[in-house]
Amino acid sequence: MYERLTALGSRLLGKFVPEIDAAAAEILACRNYGACWQCAGKCGYNAPCYACCNSSGCPTVICHC
């Protein structure tokens, strides 16, 4: 009986509390790079940049054209 109540409580809690993706909570590491392919479209060449990256990619790239 206790197992059934525990399972029911877990299901109800899951309906009201959102799940958090662990990758979304990962800290970004920011640094300067000598050449960034992300700047090729904006600058016309792989210009130096300042980028903040994690294992999912680099959401922040500032090109220094």
C-alpha positions in Angstrom: 0.0 0.0 0.0 2.8 2.4 0.9 4.4 1.8 -2.6 1.2 2.7 -4.3 0.8 5.9 -2.3 4.4 6.8 -3.1 3.9 6.2 -6.8 0.7 8.3 -6.8 2.4 11.1 -5.0 5.3 11.1 -7.5 3.0 11.3 -10.4 1.0 14.1 -8.9 4.2 16.0 -8.0 5.4 15.5 -11.6 2.3 17.3 -12.9 2.8 20.4 -10.9 6.6 20.7 -10.7 8.4 21.2 -14.0 11.5 19.2 -14.9 14.8 21.0 -15.2 17.2 20.1 -17.9 20.7 19.7 -16.4 22.4 21.0 -19.6 20.5 24.3 -19.3 22.0 24.9 -15.9 25.6 24.4 -17.1 27.8 27.5 -16.5 29.1 29.3 -19.6 32.9 29.8 -19.9 33.8 33.1 -21.6 37.1 34.0 -23.2 38.8 35.6 -26.2 39.5 33.6 -29.4 41.9 34.5 -32.1 39.7 33.4 -35.0 36.0 32.5 -34.9 34.1 30.9 -37.8 30.9 32.4 -36.4 32.3 35.8 -37.5 32.8 34.8 -41.2 29.3 36.0 -42.2 29.4 39.2 -40.3 33.0 40.3 -40.9 33.8 38.4 -44.1 36.6 36.4 -42.5 37.3 34.4 -39.3 37.8 37.5 -37.1 38.8 37.4 -33.5 35.9 37.2 -31.0 34.8 37.1 -27.4 32.6 34.0 -26.9 30.8 32.4 -24.0 30.5 28.6 -24.5 29.3 25.4 -22.8 29.0 21.8 -24.0 25.9 22.8 -26.0 27.7 25.5 -28.1 28.4 29.2 -27.9 25.2 31.2 -27.5 27.1 34.5 -27.1 29.7 35.5 -29.7 30.9 39.1 -30.1 33.0 39.6 -33.2 35.9 42.1 -33.3 36.0 43.0 -37.1 
